[in-house]
């Protein structure tokens, strides 16, 4: 029984790792193509999926485990080709804030 539980956690962690990299690459594309709404919609979808997996992992292993996992994930992400510079991060934040405001107005 424990092996099955452990296996499920491993699968969640694998999905989270893949998803984090996907989101990072989408963020790069948002900066390169700021008027391309497909990337922004994809970003919202993937971020919701990521948050859902975070919640699932926290439920199964607890907050401390989740925090440690996120720390490891963020270290791995920093080594990836998609890591944003501080300037790019500021640009991305502005684009996404602007976009979320527009999305809320439409809704």
N, C-alpha and C positions, 0 to 999 in steps of 0.2 A: 504494500500500500504506500509506504513512504517513498519508494522508488518512482511510483507513478506521479506522486505529488511533486517530487524533485524534478522529474522529467517535464512536467507542465511549466514549472518555474523557468527551467532552462529554455523552453520554447518561447516564453514571454520575453526573456532576456535577449534571445536571438532576434526576435521581431523588433524589439526596441532598438537594438544596435543598427539593424538595417534601416529602420525608419528614421533614426537620427541622421544617418548619412544622406538619405533621400531628401529630408527636409533641408539639410545644409545645401545640397545641390540646387534645390528649388529656390532657396534664398539668394544664392549667387545669380540665378536666372532672373529673379525679380529685380535685382539691381541693374543687370544688363538690359533687361526689357521691362522697364517700370510701367509701361502702358499696356502690357500684355496681361489681361485679367485671368487667363487660364492658369497662370502660375500662382496668382493670388488665391484663386478658388482651390487649387490643389493644396496650397499651403494651409488653408483653413481646414480642409478635409484631413490632411495628414497630421496636423497638430491635434485635432480632436481625437484621432486614432491613437496618437502618442500618449495623450493625457489619460485616455481610457486604459491603455496598457500599464501606465504608471500606477493608476488606481488599483488595477488588478494585482500587480506585483506587491504593492503596499499591503493590500488585503491578505495576501498569502504569506508574506514574509515580515511585515512590519515596517514602520517609518524609518528606523535606523538603517535597516538593510537597503531600503529604497534610496535613501540619501547616499549611502556608500556606493551603490550601483551607479547612480547619476554622476557621482564624482569620477568614477572609473570611466564612464561613458564620455564625460566631458574631456577627460585627458586624452582618450582615444580620438575624439573629434578634433582636438587641437592639433593633432598630428596629421589630420586628413588634408587633402588638397582644397577642401571647401571652406576652411576656416576663414572668417571674415576679418578684415582689418577693423580697427576702431572706427575709422571714417565710414567704411562700408556698412558697419553695424548701425551707425547713426542714420545713414541714408535709408537703410532697410526699415528701421523703426519709423521714420517719417512716412515712408511709402505705405507701410502696413497700417499705421494709425489713420492716415488719410483714407486708405481703402476701407478700413472697418467703419469709419464714420460714414462713408458713402453707402456701404452695405446696410448700415442701420437705418439711414434715411430712406433707402429703397424699400426696406421691409415694412 
